[in-house]
C-alpha cells in the first residue's frame, strides 16, 4: 500500500501538519525535525499529493513568471534563482515568454494565468493598463525591474547610482571623450536604459564635458549589438577614448570590435560595463556589479511570505539590493594625444 502523510507522521513522531510544513519548505519546523521527516518519507516512499494539498488549501501551488527574453543572461539568471526558491517551497513555475508585442498583447487580453497561479513574478515592466490587469488577478505580485508601482513588491537596484559610479570612474581617470553603448531597443516599457542614460548625461554635465550625440550607439543588450555599436562609435570623426556599456554583454561585444580593429584595451580605449556577468572576471572587465541572482531569489521569497502570511501588508517600498564598482583590467587613463 502507498504510504500516507499520517504514516509518515506516526513514524516520525510528529503531527501530519508538521509533516506537510516540513516537506513543503514552510517555516516553523527545525532543521533537525525537517531532516528526520524527509528521511522517513523517503524510507516509506511517501510523495506529497499536490491535488490533495490544492483541495485542502485552495491553492494551485504554481507561480506565474512573465519574461520578455527568456534566453538572455539577466532574465535567465533571475528566473533560475527564483525557480530554485519556489521549487524548494513546493511550487511549480508556469513560464510565459512575452518577447514580441503581439504575444504580449494577447497575454494581457486573455490573462491565461487567472485561477491558474497563486502569485506572479514579472520580469517585464507593465504599463498602466497591464498593471491593472495583473492586479485584477487578486494574487501577490512582484518584479525585479523598474521602479515602485502600486500593488507590486519591487526588488531591484539603483541604476542611476551604478551608472554614475562607472562614468565618474572614467572621468576621474582623465577621459573627456566618453561614449555610451545603450539598450534603447530593449524590452517594451523598460526604464533601465533611460535611467542609465540620464545618469551618464548628468555625470558629463557635472564634469563640464559637452555631450556629443555621435558618442552614443544602441547595442540592443546583446554581444552582437555591442560589437556593432562599438564599430559605429569608432567611425565617429573623433572616436571615444573610453566607453560605458549599459550591460556586460554589450561591453564584451565592444571588446571584440576593438580587438578586430587592432586597438588595445585599455591603452587605446577603456571599457566599463554593468552587471558583473559570470564571464566579466574571465575577460578582466571593469564593471558595476549587481546581485542578479539574489534579486530573483529575494523576489521569490517575498512572494512566498505573502502567501504564507495572507493577512500581512505587502511591502510598498522598493527593496534595493547593493551594487559596487569592480575595477579590473579594461580601464586606464587616456594616452596623451591632444585634447580629449
ABEGO torsion letter per residue (X at the ends): XBBBAAAAAAAAGBBAAAAAAAAAGBBGBBAAAAAAAAAAAAAAGBBBBAAAAAAAAGBAGBBBBBBABAABAAAAAAAAAAAAAAAAAGBBBBBBBBABAAAAAAAAAAGAABGABABBBBABBBBAAAAAAAAAAGBBBBBABEBBBBGBBBBBBBAAAAAAAAAAAAAAAGBABBBBBBBAABBBGBAAAAAAAAAAAAAAAAAGBBBBAAABBBAGGBAAAAAAAAAAAAABABBBABBBBABAAAAAAAAAAAAAAGBBOAAABBBBBBGGBAAAAAAGBBBBBBBAAAAAAAAAAAAAAAAABAABBBBABBBBBBBBBBBBAABBBBBBAEBX
